[in-house]
Structures are given as structure tokens and as C-alpha cells.
Amino acid sequence: MSNNRLASALATASIIYLALAGSAAAQWTNRYPRVEDFRHHIYLEQHELPAMAHGPSDPAPAPDGKHIALAAQGWLWLLDTDTGIAERLTAGPHVDARPRWSADGKRLAFVRDTGSDTSIVVIDVESRREEVINTPTIELDPEFSADGEYLYYTSAADGSLNLWRRHLASGTDLKVTNLRQVERNARRVADGAGLLYLHGLEPHRVLRLRDFVAGTDEVVHAETLTYLLTADAHPGQRLIVYSAPIDNAYHLWTLDLDDPRVTNRLTEGQPYATAPAFSADGSHVYYVDLDESRRLTLMRVATHGGTPEAIPVREWNYGARTGTLAVAVTNADGTPVTARLSIASADGHPVAHPDDATHFDGQTGRHFFYVDGSTSFTLPVGTYTVLAARGPMAAVEESTVRVRSGDEAQVALELSPLWDAAAAGYASADHHVHLNGDGQFRADHDDALRATQGEDLDVLAPMSWNRWERRIDAPLLGIETRRGRHTIAQGQEVRSHFHGHIGLVGAGKPYAPWFFGPNNPTLGSADLTNGDVIAFAEATGALATYVHPVADDADPFAGDEVGYMPLELVSDSVLADRIGLELVCAWTSSLGTAEVWYRLLNIGKPVAAMSGTDAWVDFHRTPAVGTGRNYVRVTGEVTADAVLEAAAAGRGFVTTGPALLFEIGEDARPGDVIAAGPQQWRAALASTSDADVVELIVNGTVVERLEGVTAGETRSYEGDVTLPAGGWVAMRAYSSERVDDAWPTMHVRPFAHSSPVWIDSVGSTDPAARARAASDLVRAIDASQARAREAYGDVATPRMDARFEEARAVLREFAN
């Protein structure tokens, strides 16, 4: 490809508005106040904090037996069950959720979410006067005492999400529980002598009963990794109702607190029944389910069981004038396209999609959803800002519009890519996401396709995975679903935890066990190794990829002690004939991971550079799929298999946004072979975000550093380099600083890296670079084996130890 052809392949488009919050080390950082004893804060923010949807959620039946308080569209509403009219109770910029009544029906307590913190609000229903309980930490899930004098709520004021009790008149607080990680969802039991509450600790989710009279605090029901486990207590009996899963479904169950050995299931089929709450008289349970479009529906079932019935909301009474906002999105030639939208009012209140799931970007605090060409919204009058995005290469388009009473405001947005991948002969793929993971919006391949179309992505590879005894999306493993040029190809993630997670891209059948390791339940022999997973992949035609490997930007080999990386990553990469390494991921550092990749390339291992967003289609709080992706050259039909083989062969680049095309010599591109000696190279870079650094890399060493691009810019480069007799050459581009707002992508560091062009032959090496790399990798194996011994203790692991020694022996030969 000539320099002119490189330049023409990156056609310039308009500048973008960008989005994402920086962090000190890994790509993702906590947006909300940090809870000290919670390691993966993304899970806390996703599973413990409220979600927003257009439809009714968090039902709280009123003491009068006629009304239900509920959350919808980010506000609280009071639904009259006789008329079906929902009257809006709260207004303002924030998201209100999880209401609970005082026993006299005069007050509601609820959670208010600003997008970066939460507080508790107590509102007088008649006067609408509000009192706020807030600290610099997270507050959640209020519950009035029976006499209304106290309010129980969750706060992280002492470092964990513990239960507290506030005397409302004096404002004094008393800490009630002191367990680790998460205590929330407090519910007063009928006799007023105790609290039922949820405790979450690592993989375990349990319901506990704290008896104030007896002074006991005991588990009454246990689950594992059941994030939508919530419960309510019967108003007159020692009976509870809770939501818990069977595989991908969520059912309602009742349990007698005095005889918890037997439970009664209230739901049948494949519901997604969550947020149960007893009616005022205890005769019924209200809850939320999903329809086929993932819209929330308010349901009711008799406490003793029976046929559930829908409770319709026939009218949303905003208490204000309303109008209609119609939004249409097209490409440059006027063809309607699926796109990602984010809409907010002038005060910042987010708009939810009325006919699909609404998501939250945990870096910018924006809510977003996908629209197939066009849609319309009924909204209170006012000014709204509409943002539209479609994949990393289309600049974000923005429009501000006034919605007037009884009128329709129209917004038309055009999204054109800065670089047309298909026209340049490239296909795109995100090789690591998840369809379902106990999110609020259970998803299928059609939902994944909508997101894939909205991100202008060709192939999406969701990973079926385990929740201990559950196999999330196991029936979908090996299934492909296609719509036009977009394909969903279901694989598997083997979550061997301590050993390192492995994605099996292109898997047609599951590897078992789905999880293992020293910190997991024993499944039989403890002598298990990821080497077995690698062998399974090689035997079945899947590509085994180590996912989210290195969290920190620093070179893990730079210090006296080797930095953290997955336990068996190095030994498996040394011994495997074919393996991938996730160079791009939402949660880890591309710069830190690249240093490991360079060492593996330098010993002659053609480890494939892979990318995966590691997002969840069913989560409320998640990055968009495809915001970390591979671009690969594919000849012929773009299929999941063709794209995977091109990625495994290194015929392209990985990116969190920028497009980076590289060639050297006559026409050698990534995945090809070039002769040693003097060579001319050419590159082109286009990015919708600032990427100020461009570097030419030979055998892991930067040999030339060039100025990058600003947002919306395309630039061509060329130069000369003298290549050694063996090894590889590649290019990378990135932002030297993490960016505050990186939309259309959602990764805090714009980064792109070409796969290598090999010198002389694939897997060739430079002796000096190979020796240095081998020495570093031996240190990594030594460190891994020491960690393994500490974790396993007296438990023997001879098979894993043998792999460590086999890989160490190979590396020692290279080091000599």
C-alpha cells in the first residue's frame, strides 16, 4: 500500500466531543466514593447502586392499600392502582429510586443518585418537603422503624456498606452491623423485634435476620453470586419473599422465618422477577419483570402463589406540561442507522429509552441507549441536549433542542466515520464481552446485535461464564446469530480466577470445570492448570486468550520484584503453539500489558494481540460493547471464523479508539514478513480523540517517537529504519495522559497498536533481545510459582509445577 493509499484510507471527518474519567493505574476507576473493602468496585457500582429505566421499578405498596410508590424515568411516582395513573412525586436533576413507606403512610424514604454519589432523602408526601441524609460516602436502602421515629439505612461511613439507625428527630446515628463489604436491603420484620437484610461478601449473598431481643444475627437463606437477591418481610407474619435465580431466570420464593428449611416458589417458566414487596395487607407480592423488549413491567402475584398479573401504568402524570422529542440518526448518504444516544435535560436529568434498556457510563456519568434509526420521547417541557455516537471512528454529534408544550421537537443527526474500515478492507471485532451477568436487563443475541449495530461493529464474541453452580448463557455456547454484516458468536470464559481467566474465542463446546483455583470451592482434584484449557482450545479449534492481564501502566519487569500478572500467563504463552493476549481491555492497562507481550514476541512466540471491552449487555452500569476492538484485514466474506483467524494471524491492529495503519518495505503489513536491513516504513493515524504520541517499536524498543494527532485529525507518517537480523517491528499510538471525556469510546487512554511485521520469518528473534526477555520471563515464572505455593499451602500441584519447570527450561536455553 502506498503512502497516498494509506492517507486515502483514512478520510478526514469532523472533530469530536470526547468522554472518560482518568485513573492512576488501570483504565477504569471508581466514579462513586470508594468502599475500602470492596476490591472490584465496578461490581459494587453495578449491583448495589440503583438502576434507571423508563418503566416501573422498586415497587413500594402504600399502607392505604390503594397506591404504589415506584421509580421510573429517574423520578418517584405514586401509582393509583384503580385508575392506573402514576403521579410524579419528585423532580430535579438526579435519579431517585428504592422508595420505602413510613407505617402511617405520610412519608417516603428513598435513594437519590447524583451520578457520582448517593444519599437518603425523606419526603413528606403531602407537602413534598425533603430532608437529606448524606455523608461523603455511599448511602443506600432506607427502611422506617415501625413507630416511624427511626430510619435504618446503609452507609459506607466506616469503610464498609454497613447498616445504621438514625433517630430522625435528633439526627443521631447508631451503627447496627459491622460485617465486611455489603449490608443493605434492610426490612423490618412483623413483630418489630428485628431486621431482615442482605449481606454480600465475595461470592456469597445471604439473607440475615438480626433479632434485637435475642441478640442474634443469623443467616436464614444463602445463595452464591446472586446479585439480584433482594427480599421483603410480610407485614403481619414471620414470612419473607425473595428473588433468586435458576440459571438465567429469576424467580420469587417465600420462606417461613421459623422454618427456613422449606421454600415456596411463586413464579413459573423463565421470568426475571426482581424487587419483591408485600402489599399492605400481605395478601400479594408486587414485583418487576421484563418483557421481550427489556421494558420493566409491574406485576402482582398472590402470596400463596397463583397466576401473576400485570399492573398497568395507563398514564404518566408529570405534574407539568409535556411535549414530544423526535430523534433521527443517519449516515452521510441519509440512510437511517442504529446509534448510541445520550439525552439529558438542561439541569442534567437523564432521559431513559421508553422501549429498551438504558445504560450508564461509569466514567462520564452519562446514561445511554440504542436507537434503530429514529424514535420519539414524551418529556416535560424544557431544553434538552442530544448526543449521538456510533463506534470509535464517528465523531460525537450534539444538538440542543427546546421541547414545547403539545408540540414535537425534531432532531436529525448525521454520523460519518473518520475512517471507513470496510472500504479499507478491514473488519472489526470485540472478542471479549458478556451477554448476561445478573444485570437489570436480561439480554439475548438480538439485544447484543442492536448494540453491535449501534457501535458499527462487525463481530461480537460474548463469553458464557459461571456463577459458581450456575452456568450463565451455557445453552448459547457455540451459537452464532447474524444480521446483515453483524455477527454474534458465543464463546466461553474459563474463570480459573487465581490462575488467570481465559477466553475461549470460537469455542463450540464448553470446557469443564468452568472455574477452579485455591480460593474457589473444591471440585475434586486440586491439581488443575490452565494448561488443560490451552490444550482443549488447540484440540477444538478455539483460540485461548488471557483476558484483562495487567492492571498498571508501569512495566511489570522494571523493578526488583515482578509486577502482578495472571499466574500461568507466562508459562502458558511459552509452551502454547497458539495463544492470544488481551492487549486492550476496559479494566486493564494496554501500556503495562504491552511490556509482557513484547517479551513474548522477543522469544519468538507469535502471541496474538487481542482486544475485548469486557462489557455486559445486561448491565445497567457498563461501557459500550466494541469500545475496545480489533481491526483486521479480511478477504472475502466477513464471518466470525474469518475475523478470528485474521486476529490470530496478527493481520491488523487493536485499539481503544484510534485507527493505526502500518506498512514497511514494498507492501508488508502486520502479520507479514520483511527482510532485515534498511527499510522504508509508512503509517497513517486517525483518531476522534487526542493521541499525541506515535512510536515505532523494534523488538520492544522505541526507535522513533513522533507527534500524534488531535481529536478529529488524520496524519500520515513515513521514515527509514534499519532492521536487525531477527525479531519484529510494529507501531503504536496513544495519549500520554488519560482523558477526562473519551466518547465515542469509553476508555480513559486512547491507544492503538499494530500487530508485528516479522523480520525474515514468523517467530524469528534477535539473540540479545531474546536473552533479555527470557531472563525477565523466568523471573515472572519464579514469582508466579512462589505465589502459587503461598496460596495452595500444603496442597500439592505437581502438574502446574511441571509446566512452570518446562517453561523455565525453555527460557533458560534462550537466556544463554
N, C-alpha and C positions, 0 to 999 in steps of 0.2 A: 504494500500500500504506500503510495507516495505521500509526501508531506501535504500536498494540496488535497489529496483524497482524505487524509486524516482530518484536515481542517473542515472540509465539507461534510464529513460525517458528524461533526459537532456544530450544527447550525445554531447560531446565537438566538436567544429569545429574551424575554423581559426579565428584569430583576425581581427578586422575591422578597417577601417578608418572612423572616425566619423564626424558629422556636425551640428552646430547650434549656433546662437549668443545668449549670455545671456541677461538678463534684471534684473532690480532692483526689480520687483514685479511679474507681470504676466508672463506667459510662453512666449508670443510673444512680441517683441519690434520693434519699427520703425527702419528700416535699413537706410532710407534716412533722411536727416535733418528734424527735427520736425517742422511742421507748427503749430503755437501756438494755433490757434482757431479751430483746427480740432480734434475732440475727438477720433474717430475710425480711426487711421492712416492707418490701413490695407485697408480701403476703398479708402483713398486718393491714396495710392500707387498702388492699383489695377485699379482704374477707371480714375485717372487723368494722370498717367505716361504712357509712350509708352509701347506697347507690341511688342514682336518679333515673327515672323513667317517666314516660308520658302517662302511662296507665297507673291504676291504684296500687299502692304498696303499703306495707306496715299497718294493716288494719287494727284499729283500737275501738271495739264496740263501746258505746257510751253507757253509763249507768241507767239512762232513761229507757233503754231497750229499743229505741227508735232510730238513733243516729249512730254513725260510724265515723270516727276521725281517721283520716288516711293521708298518706303522702302521695303527691302526683305533680309532675312538671316542676319539681323543686320547691313546692309550697305545701302547706297543710290545708286540708279541706274537711268540711263536715257534710257527710252524705246522709240525706233523708232517705231511709230505705223504703218508705211508702211511695214517694214521688220519683225517686231516682235522681234528684237534683243535688249536686255537690256544690256547696257554698265555700268560696275561698276564705280561709281564716287568716293566713299570713301573706305578706307581700314583701318585696325587697330583693336585694341582690344575691342573697345566699341561698343555699339548698337546705330546706327543713325536712326532717324525717323522724321516724320512730316515735310517734306520739303515745303517751300514756295518760289515762284519766285519774283525777282525784276521785275518791269514793263518792263525794257529793255532786260530781258532775260539773263543778264550776270552773275547774282549772285543767289545763293540759300541760304536761311537761314533754319536751322533745329535744332532739339533737339539731343544732344548727351548724352547718358545714360551710366555712368560708372558701374552701378550695385549698387552704393551707393550714387550717386548724379547725377544731370543733369545740363547741360549748354546749351547755344545757340552758334552755330557755323555759321558763314557766309563764304561761299566758292565762290571763283571766278571759274566759271565753266571751263573756258579755261585753266587757269594756275594751278588750283587746290590749290591755296593759301588759307589758312584758317585764320580767325580771330575769337577769342573766347570771349564770354561774360559769365562771371562766377562769382558767389558770394558763400559764404559758405552755401547758401540756395538753394532751388529748383528753376530752371528756365524752362519755357515751352513755346511752341507755338508761334514762331515768325511770323511777318507779316510786309512787307515793306510798307512804305508810297508810294503814287502814284508817287512822284518825286524821290524816292529812297534815299533821304537824311536821313530819319529816319527809325528806326526799332521798331515796337511795340512788346512787349513780356511780358510774365508773370513771376513774381518773388515773392518769399516769403521773400524778404529782410526786410519787415516791420512786419512780423509775419503772414500775410495772403497772399494767392496767388492773388496778385493784378496785374493790367495792368500797364506797364511802357512804356515810349517812350525814346529811345536813339538816340541822334544825332551822326551818325556814324563817322563823320569826327572828332568831338571833344571828343567823348566818354562821354558826359554829359547826365544824366538821369533825367527824369521828371516823377513823379508818376501821372498816369491818373485816376485810380479808387481807391476807398477806401472802398469797401464793405467787408463783412465778408466771410471767408472761401475761395471760389474758383471763380476767374475770369480768364478765358482763352479762347482759340479758337477765337482770335481776327481776324476779316476780315474787310478790308476797303470797304466801300460802293461805288457805282459807281460814285457819284458826288464828291467824295473825301472829303466830309464835315463831315464824321463821321465814327464810328466803330460799327460793329455788334460783340457781344461777348456773351459768355456763363457765366452765374452766377449760382453757386451751393451753396445752403445754407440749411443744414439739409435735409429734404425730398424733397425740391423744386429744380427743374432745369429749368431755364428760359433763353431765348434769349433776350438780351437787345440791344437797339440802342442808342448809345451816339452821339448826334448831337453837333459838335463843334461850329457851327454857332449860333444855337438857345440856346445852353447851357443846353439842356435837356438830360436826361438819362432815358429811359422808357422801360418797358417790352413790347416786340412785340409778344412773344409766351411763354406759360408756360406749363410745364409738372411736374410730381411728380416722384421722384426716378427713373429718366430715365438717366442712367449713360452714355449711348452711344449717347446722344443728342449732335450732332455737326452740324455745318452749314457752308455754304459758301455764298458769295454775288456775284450776277451777275455782270460781268464786265461793262455792259452798261446800265442796268436798275435797278430800285429800287425793285429788286426781290431777294429773298433768297431761298435756298434749305436747308432742314434739314432732319436728320434721327430721327425718333421717333417710338415708339412701338405700336402694337396692340397685347396684350397678350404676347406670346413668340416670335412673329415676329417683325422685324424692317423694316419699310417702308420709302421711300423718299417722301417728300412733298415740294411743292413750296408755297411761301407766298408773296403777294404784300405788301411792307412796308407801302404804303399809304392806304391800305385797308386790314388790317390783319384779318378781320373777316372771310374770306373765304380762305381755303387752297385747293390745288390740289394734290391728291396722284398720284405718278408716277409709283408705283410698285403694283403688284397683287400677290395673293397666300400667301405663307409663306416664304418670303425672310428673309435674315439677312443683310439688306442693310445698310452699315455704311460708314463714312468718305466721304461724297459727296463733289465734287469740280466741278465747272463750267469749260467748255472748254474756250479757249482764246476768241472765238467769242460769247460765251454764248449760243450756239445752243444746246449743250449737257451737261449732267451731268455725270461725271465719279464717280464711287463708288466701294466699295468692297463687295463681297458676299461670302458665304461659300458653298462648295459642300458637298456631302454626307459624305466625309471623313474629313470634317472640314478643308479642304485646302482653302486658300484665293484665290479668283478669281477676276480679274479686269473686271468691267462691264461698259457699257455705255447706257444711255437712252436719248432720245430727251427731251429737256427742257419742251416742251408742253405735253410730255407723249408719250406712244407707247410701242413697244416690246423691252425690253432690249436685248443687245447683248454682248457676251463675247469678251474681247480684249486679245488675247493670247500672252503670252511670249514664243516665239518659241526657243529662245536661251539665256542663261545667259553668257555674255562675261565678265569674271572675270578680264581681262587685265593681266592675269598671267597664268602660266602653271597649269594644274589640273590633279588630279588622282582620284582613287576610293578607298573608305574605306568600307570594308565589315565587319560587326559585327554579330557574332552568340552567343547566350546565351543558355546554357543547365543546367540541374540539374546534380547531381552526377552520374547518370546512363547514361548520354548522351542524354536524352530526351530534345528536344527544349522547352523552357518555355518563357512566357511573362515576361518582366522585365523592370524596370526603368533604363534609360540610361542618362548619362550626358557626353557630349563630348565638349572639348574646345581645341583650338589651343595653341601653345606654348606661345603666347602673351596674352592668356586668352579670345580670342573671342569665344563666344558660337556657337555651331552648332545647327541648327534647323532641326526638322524632316521634310522630304520632303512630307510625306503622312499622317500627323496627326498633332494635336495641340502640341505646345511646351509651357511648363510652366516654372515659375521662383520661386525658393525657396527664400522667403523673409528673411530668416535667414542667409543662407550661400551665397546668391548671385549666386547660380548655376541655370542654365537652365536645364530642364529635360523633358523627354518624354517617351512613352512606345513603346516597340518593341515586336512584336509577333514572337519570336524565332530568326529571323535574318532580316537584312535589309542592304542597301548599300547607300553611300553618295558620291556625286561628290564634291570634295573640292580642294581649292588651295593647291599646294604642301607645305609640311611642316610637323612638328611634332605635334601630337595630343594625348591628354590623354583621355582615355575612362574609365568611372566609371559605374559599374552596381550594382544595388541593387534589392532586391525582398523581401519586408516586413521587419519587425524589427528583425527577427531572423536569417537572412542570412547576413554574413559579406560582406561589400562592396568589390567588386573585381575591381582592377585597372590595366590598361595596357597602355603603351606608345608605339606609332607606328609612323613610318615615311611614309607619303603619297608621292609617287614619280610620276613624270610626265608620263601620259599614262599607268600607271600600277595600279594593285589592291593590296592594303594592306589588310591583313586579321587579324582579332582579334577574338579569341574564349575565352569566359569567362564561368566559371562554378560556379554556385551559390548553395551552400549547407546550409541548416538551422543548426544553433547551437542547436536548439531544434525542433524536429518534432512533432508539435501539434497533427496532425491527428493520428500518431502512438501511441501517449499517450492518445488518446480518447477525445481530445479537438477540438472544432470548434471555429472559430474567427469571430468577428463581429465589425463593426463600425456603431453605432446606430444613428449617427448624422452628416450628410453631406448635401450638396445641389447640385442638378443637374445643375440648371441654376439660375443666379442672375445678368443678364446683363453683362456677361463676353464677351470676344472677340470670344470665340469658343462655340457657342451654342451646347448643348450636349443632347444625348438621352441615353436610357438604354444600348445600345451597347457600347457607349463610356465609360459609367460607368463600364461595365463588363470588358473592356480592362484594365482599371486602377485597378479594383479589382483583376483580374488575375495577373497583374504586381506586386501587393503588397501581393500576396499569402494570400488573404482574402476570407473567405467563404461567408459572408453575408454583404452587404452594404445597409444601410437604408437612402436613400435621403429623404429630407423633402420638400414637396411642401410648398410654403410660399407666402406671399403677398408683392406686391409693391403698397401699398395703394389700388387704384382701380383695379390694375391688380392682377391676381392670377397665380403666376409663377408655371408652371407644374401642374396646377389643374387637367387636364384630366388624369394625370398619377396616381393620388392618389388611393391607394389600389392595384395597378398593380404590379405583380411580374414577373420578367424576369430571366430565369435560363439558364446557360450554364455549363454543367458538374456539378461540385460541387459548383459553384459560383452562387449566387443569388442576384438580386437587388430587394428590397422590398420597395416600395414608401410609405412614411408616410406623416405627416403634422407637421409643426411648427406653433403654435399659437403665434404670436408675439405681446403679450399683453404688450410689452415694459416696462413701469414703474412697472407693476405688476410682471414681470418676464416672460421670454419666456418659453414655454412648448412644448416639442416634444411629439407628439402622435405616438409612435412606434407601428406598426401593425395596424394603422388606415385603415378602409375600406371605410370610407366616411368622408367628411370634417366637422369640427366644424366651426360654424359661430357665431359671427363675427370672421374673421381671425385676426383682430387686434383691440385693444381698449386701453384706458388709458387716463389720464388727458392731456397728451401732444400730443394726436392724434386728428384727425378730429372727431367731434361728430357723432355717428351713430344712435342716438336715445337716449335711457336711458343711463345716465352716471353711473348708479348703476350696474356695471358689476364686476365680480370677477373671478379669476382663479379657484375658487371652482366649477364653472359651467363646466370648461374644465375638471377638475378631474372627475366630475360626468359623463360627456359624455364618457370619456375613460373607466370608470368602466362599463357603460351600453353597450358599443360597443366592449369590449374585447381588447382595445388598452392599452398600458402601458404609462401613463403620466410621463414624466421625466423633471425635472427642468434642463435646459441646461446652460452651461457656468456660474456657480453661483458666485464664489468668486474669485476675481482677485489677491488678495495679499497673499503672503506666510504666513503672520502672523496669529495667532489665532484671529479671529474677536471678541472673547469674552474676550480677555486678558486685555483690557483697561477699563477705566470707561465708555466709550461710545462704544456701539457695532459697529463693523465694517460693511461696506456695504455688503448686500446680497439681492437677489431678494425679493421684498416687501412681497409677500404672501407665500414664500417658507416654512417658519416655520409653519404657521397656517395650510397650506395645508398638510404638512407632518404629523403633529399631528393628523389631522382629517381623512386623507385618509386611506382606507384599503390597498391600493396597490399603490405604487409610486416609482419612481426612482430619483436618484440624480447623475448628471454627474460629477463623481469624476475626470475624465480625460478629458481634452479638450485642444486644441491648444492655446486658448486665455486666459485661467484662471489657477489658481494655484491648483494643487492637494493637496498640504500641507494645504493651507487655507481652502479648501472645506472639507478636511477630518475632520477638527475640528467641523464643523457643522454636518457632518454625524455621528461622534462619539456621539454627544449629542442626536441625534435622536435614534440611536441604544440603548443608555443608558436608554431612557424612554420606551424601549420595542418595538419600531417601526422598523420592518424589512425592512427598506428602501433599495431598490436595488442599488448597486453600478453600475453605467453605465459609458460608455465612448463614446466619439464622437470627431472626429477631427474637425468638423465644417469647412470642406473644401468645395470648389466649383469645380465641374468637368469642368465647362465652363470658369473659371477664368484663366487668364494668370499668375497672381501672387497668388499662393495658396500653402499651404502644400499638400503633397500627401495624398490621402484618406487612411484610415486604419493605419495611423501612431499613432493614439490613438485607442485602441481597447479593447474589452472584449475577454477573452478566457474562454469558458465554457465547462463543461462535458456534452456530448450529447450521449445518447444510441439510436441506430437505425439510421434512415436516417437523415442527416443534412439538415433540412429545416429552413426557416426563422422563422416559428412559434416555432419549437423545440428550436432553439437558443434563441429566445426571452424569452420563458418560463424558460429556464435554467438560463438566466441572471436575470430574475425577482426573481427566487428562490435562487440566490446567489451561484450557483454551479461553481465557478471559481475565476478568478482574472481580474482586469483591469490593463492596462499598457500603457506606452509610449515607450516601448521597451523591458525591461527585462521580462523573464519568471520566475514566482514565484509559486512553488507548495508547499502546506502546508497540513499537516495532524497531527492529535493528537489522542492519545489513540490507540485503536485497528486498526481502519481504518476510523476515522471521518475526513471528508474533508469539505471545505467550503460549507455551506448550510445544513450540517448535525447537529446532536445534540450530546453532550458529557456530561458525568457526572461530577459533581463538585468534588473537592478534588485533590490529586496528580495525575498528568498525564505526560506521556512522549510525546514530540512533535518531529516532523521531518520536514525538509524543504529542498528544493533544489532551487538554483538560477542560472540562466544562462543569460548572457547579452552580446550583441555586443557593449555595451558602458560601461564606468565605472559606477558602482553603489556601492559606498563604504560603505553604511550604510544598515544594516539589523536589524529590530526591531520586537520583539514580543509585541503585544498590548493586554491588558486585560481591557475591559471596558474603552477604550480610554486612558489608561495609559501605557507608555512604561515600561515593566517589565524586558526586557533584550535587550541589544544592542550588536550587533555582527559586525565583519568586513565583508564587502561585497566582490565584485569581481571587477577585472579589465576587460577591454574590451576583449571579446573572451573567458572568463573563465567560468567554471561551478563549483559550490561548493555545497556540502551537509552539512546540519546542523542537530543537534539534541540536546535535552535538557529536563529538567524537569521543571514543573510549577505546583503550587497548585492553582486550580481554585476556586473562590468564589461560593456561592450557586446559584447565578444567573448572567445573563449577557452574555458575548460573548468573544471570543478570535480570533485574526487574526494576520497576519504578513504583514509587508510592507518592501520594499527595495527601495532605491533611492540614487541619487547622492547629496552629501551635498553642492556641488557647481554646478551652471549652467555651461553647457559645451559649448565650442566655436564651435564645429562641431559635431553634433549628428547624422549624417547619419549612418545607413539607415533610422532611424526615423528622424523627423524634429521638435522635442520638446526639449526645452532647458534644461529640467530637466528629465533625465531618472527616471522613477517612476513606481512601481508596488505595488498593494495592493490586498491581498486576500479578498474575502468576508468573513463574520464571520462564525465561528463554534459556535453555541449557546450552552449555558450551561443549561442542564436539559430540556429545551423546547424552541422552537422558540418564541422569544419575552419575554423571562424571563429577570428579572432585578436584579441588586444589589441595595438595598434601598438607600445606601449612594450615589452611583454614579447617581442613578435616581434623587435624590433630587437636587444634584448639577446641573445636566443637565437641569432639569425642571426650576430651577431658572434662568439659563443663557438664556433659550429659551423664558421665559417670558420677560426678558429684550429685547430680539430681537423683539418680537411682539410689545412691547411698542414703541420701536424705529421705527418700520415699520408703526405703526398707526400714530405716530407723523409726519413722512414723508408724509404719505397719506393725512393727514389733510392740511399740508402746500401746497401740490401740487394741491389738489382739491379745496381748499379755501371754498367758500360758497356752493359749490355743494355737496349735501347730498349723502352719500354712505352707507345706512343702511345695505345692505346685506353683504358687505365686513366687515363693522364694527361688525356685528353679528358673522361672522366667527372668527374675531380676539378675540372676547369675549368668544366664545365657546372653542376655543383652549386654551386661557388663563385659563379658568376654569379647563380644564383637567390638565394642567400643575401645577396649584396651588395645586391640590389634590396630585400630585406626589411629590411636594416640601415639603409637610407636613410630 
